[in-house]
Each structure stands twice: as C-alpha cells, then as structure tokens.
C-alpha cells in the first residue's frame, strides 16, 4: 500500500516516504507534478536535501524538478546522446560530484565533468535545503588576446 501525503507545505503536498530514495522521489514527483519529497537526497558533507516539483515561468526561469525537466532535460539527452533519465542522473551527480565553493550565499554547487546541480540552503529567509536546478556544465573558457 502506497503512503500519500497528509500535509501541505509551501510547495504543495509533502511526501515523507522517499527519505534517502531520490530516484523514487523524482519518479513520484514526475507523476504527480506537485509537492515536495523531504530528505530525498543525502550526502555526509551536506546532509539531507529535499526535492521539490517547483515552478517555471514563461521565460523558462524557475526552480525544482519541473524547471529541470522543462528547461534542461533535452540538453541532457543531446549531450549524452542517449535516453538519460533525470531520476538516475541527479542522484549520481549529487553523490559523486565535487562540491564547489561558491561566492553566492545560500547555494551549494556540485559538479562532475559534464553536469552541475545547484542546491539552495535557504528559502525566503528560512533554513531549507532543496534542489534548485541541474544542467549540462560547460566551463567558461578564458579569453586570451592574440598578439
């Protein structure tokens, strides 16, 4: 028997049954298209991180899984040249990527050689760790002047 959410939070229904089960959490949010899965991701250096469905505006700016799927899923597939699934990719980057020191407050960035995920550690002034976005990572090339 599947548990369903009994509480509503700022992101919609709150799902607690996916603690440390990011793949299942992502699949669930893709299906219901609403809410948040508490403590779905875990990494010792960071702690627990929630995955939220999120929002996207008409300019494709937003946050959460909805934003990742609508704005970046095609670029993941194009870059991989395969049928990469978000529910496999995000937990992999989170677990094995390198944590990057970031100048911006309240963000944690995790990179591997191809992808980046961004986590927020505060949401409207309150402590809350959540998956903000994920995308194909392209190092900016420094411009060298030719003499």
C-alpha positions in Angstrom: 0.0 0.0 0.0 1.4 3.4 -1.0 1.6 6.2 1.5 0.2 9.5 0.4 0.9 13.0 1.7 -1.2 14.2 4.6 0.4 17.6 4.9 0.5 20.6 2.6 3.6 22.9 2.6 4.8 25.8 0.5 5.5 23.6 -2.4 2.2 21.5 -2.2 1.8 18.1 -0.7 4.6 16.9 1.5 5.9 13.3 0.9 7.9 11.7 3.6 8.1 8.2 2.3 11.1 8.9 0.0 13.7 9.6 2.6 17.1 8.8 1.0 15.3 7.4 -2.0 16.0 10.1 -4.7 15.2 8.0 -7.7 11.8 7.1 -6.3 11.2 10.7 -5.2 11.9 12.0 -8.7 9.7 9.4 -10.4 6.9 10.2 -7.9 7.1 14.0 -8.5 7.2 13.5 -12.3 4.0 11.5 -11.9 2.0 13.8 -9.6 3.6 17.1 -10.8 3.2 18.8 -7.4 4.7 18.8 -3.9 8.0 18.1 -2.2 9.8 14.9 -1.1 11.5 15.6 2.2 15.1 14.4 2.8 15.2 12.6 -0.6 18.9 13.2 -1.2 21.7 12.6 1.4 25.4 13.3 1.4 27.5 13.4 4.5 29.1 16.7 3.8 25.8 18.4 3.1 23.1 16.5 5.0 19.6 15.9 3.7 18.2 17.8 0.7 14.6 18.0 -0.4 13.4 17.6 -3.9 10.5 19.9 -4.9 8.4 19.9 -8.0 8.8 23.7 -8.3 7.7 26.2 -10.9 8.8 27.6 -14.2 7.7 30.9 -15.7 7.0 31.9 -19.3 10.7 32.7 -19.7 11.7 29.2 -18.6 13.1 30.6 -15.3 12.3 28.7 -12.2 13.3 26.1 -9.8 12.9 22.5 -8.9 12.2 19.4 -10.9 9.7 21.0 -13.2 12.3 23.6 -14.2 15.0 21.0 -14.7 12.7 18.9 -16.9 11.3 21.8 -19.0 14.5 23.7 -19.4 17.4 21.2 -19.3 16.2 17.6 -20.0 16.6 18.0 -23.8 20.2 19.3 -23.3 21.0 16.3 -21.1 19.8 13.9 -23.7 21.5 15.8 -26.5 24.8 15.9 -24.6 24.6 12.2 -23.6 23.3 11.1 -27.0 21.2 8.6 -25.1 18.0 8.3 -23.2 19.4 9.5 -19.9 16.8 9.7 -17.2 16.7 12.6 -14.7 16.0 10.2 -11.9 19.3 8.4 -12.5 21.4 11.5 -13.3 20.6 13.8 -10.4 21.3 11.3 -7.6 24.6 10.3 -9.4 25.8 13.9 -9.6 24.7 14.6 -6.1 26.6 11.6 -4.7 29.8 11.6 -6.7 30.2 15.2 -7.9 32.7 17.6 -6.5 31.3 20.3 -4.1 32.4 23.7 -5.5 33.0 26.6 -3.2 30.5 29.3 -4.3 30.6 33.0 -3.7 26.8 33.3 -3.7 25.4 32.8 -0.3 22.9 30.0 0.4 23.9 27.9 -2.6 25.9 24.7 -2.9 27.1 23.7 -6.4 28.1 20.2 -7.2 29.9 19.5 -10.5 31.2 16.4 -12.3 33.0 16.6 -15.6 29.7 17.1 -17.5 26.9 18.2 -15.3 26.1 20.6 -12.5 23.4 20.7 -9.8 22.6 23.7 -7.6 21.2 23.4 -4.1 19.7 26.2 -2.1 20.2 26.2 1.7 17.7 28.9 2.5 14.2 29.6 1.1 12.7 33.0 1.9 14.9 33.5 4.9 14.3 30.1 6.5 16.8 27.2 6.6 15.7 24.7 3.9 18.0 22.6 1.7 16.4 21.9 -1.7 17.4 21.0 -5.3 17.2 24.3 -7.3 18.4 23.2 -10.7 20.6 20.9 -12.8 22.1 21.4 -16.2 25.0 20.5 -18.6 28.1 22.0 -17.2 30.3 24.0 -19.5 33.5 25.5 -18.2 33.8 29.1 -19.3 36.9 29.4 -21.5 39.2 32.3 -20.6 39.7 34.8 -23.4 43.3 35.1 -24.4 44.3 38.0 -26.6 46.4 37.2 -29.6 49.4 39.5 -30.2 
